[in-house]
Amino acid sequence: MSIILNEIEKIEVISLQDNYVDLVNMDSTEVVQRAPMLAFESKNSLIAEHGFSALVKLSNGDESRSMIFDFGFSEKGAVQNADTLGLDLTSVEILVLSHGHMDHIGGLKDIAVRVGKKDLALLTHPAVFRKRHIKLDEKTNIPLPPITKERVLEAGVSLKETKKPSLLFDNSLLFLGEVPRKTDYEKGIPNAFHTENNQESHDAMSDDTAIIANVRGKGLVILSGCAHSGIINTIKYAQKITGINKVFAVMGGFHLSGPFFEMIIEPTVKALKEINPEYIIPTHCTGRNAVNFIEKEMPEQFLLNMVGTKMIFKAT
């Protein structure tokens, strides 16, 4: 498979939701632009939560396109942060869901209302609607709040499901689709299961995906939600199907948090070093130990993300 992903001049990723915020960090650069603290009041300050949502803008000359990738955990968090930042969401053309977990879908309805388009589409993998649970032991299951097609349609969007890579915005943005599992260490959550036709199976989270852009002269920008497919698998698949090996930036949740994933932090970072992106931006569920290790091992490439931050990746 080979996909022609057109070059763009610039992509901006504005974090409407992430696990962390620091309003006095004051470390803005040409690439990293923090939200200005003095513009806020106590009633409308930025809110961090365990979730992820981003407004993504692509630019080519005078043309600009925008979409929203994931929707955070709570119903109001992402849209409130958009309001606090003074963002106009009415130019958003499409919504994309990275996978079917509650910390990425919660704000869908409020965001769709704010965009305000009758023909607004939500693009996602069909497996997002699986009935999922976490197995603590043979007798104890913790059900995960399900995402239903009815809930999605109630949000006033049209549903587009596909497992395949799909080009958006005149071939300028790629929905990666189902990511093949190739590494021997990115195996997903071992005690995650789903039930279908009364049969319980391990949930490999085949719906987990990413979006990809190609910045002129710089290479791929890869944005993941949680990378349950494995961030290295995700990068390698993006490289394979686009034929572009150069990676400009890797951003998103890498799901390296918790005891199941401590042992794969080092091989993941080793592989990231070999890929050698210009920027690495771990977010959301990457985990404190993994973020600290990435910063220690890749200090020149590491960028700290937080709610309200705009990351700007542009051509030379």
Secondary structure by P-SEA (a helix, b strand, c coil): cccbbbbbcbbbbbccccccccccccccccccccccccccccccccccccbbbbbbbbbcccbbbbbbccccccccaaaaaaaaaccccccccbbbbcccccccccaaaaaaaaaccccbbbbbccccccbbbbbccccbbbbcccccaaaaaaacbbbbbbccbbbccccccccccbbbbccccccccccccccccccccccccccccbbbbbcccccbbbbbccccccaaaaaaaaaaaacccccccccccccccccccccaaaaaaaaaaaacccbbbbcccccaaaaaaaaaaccccbbbbcccbbbbbbcc
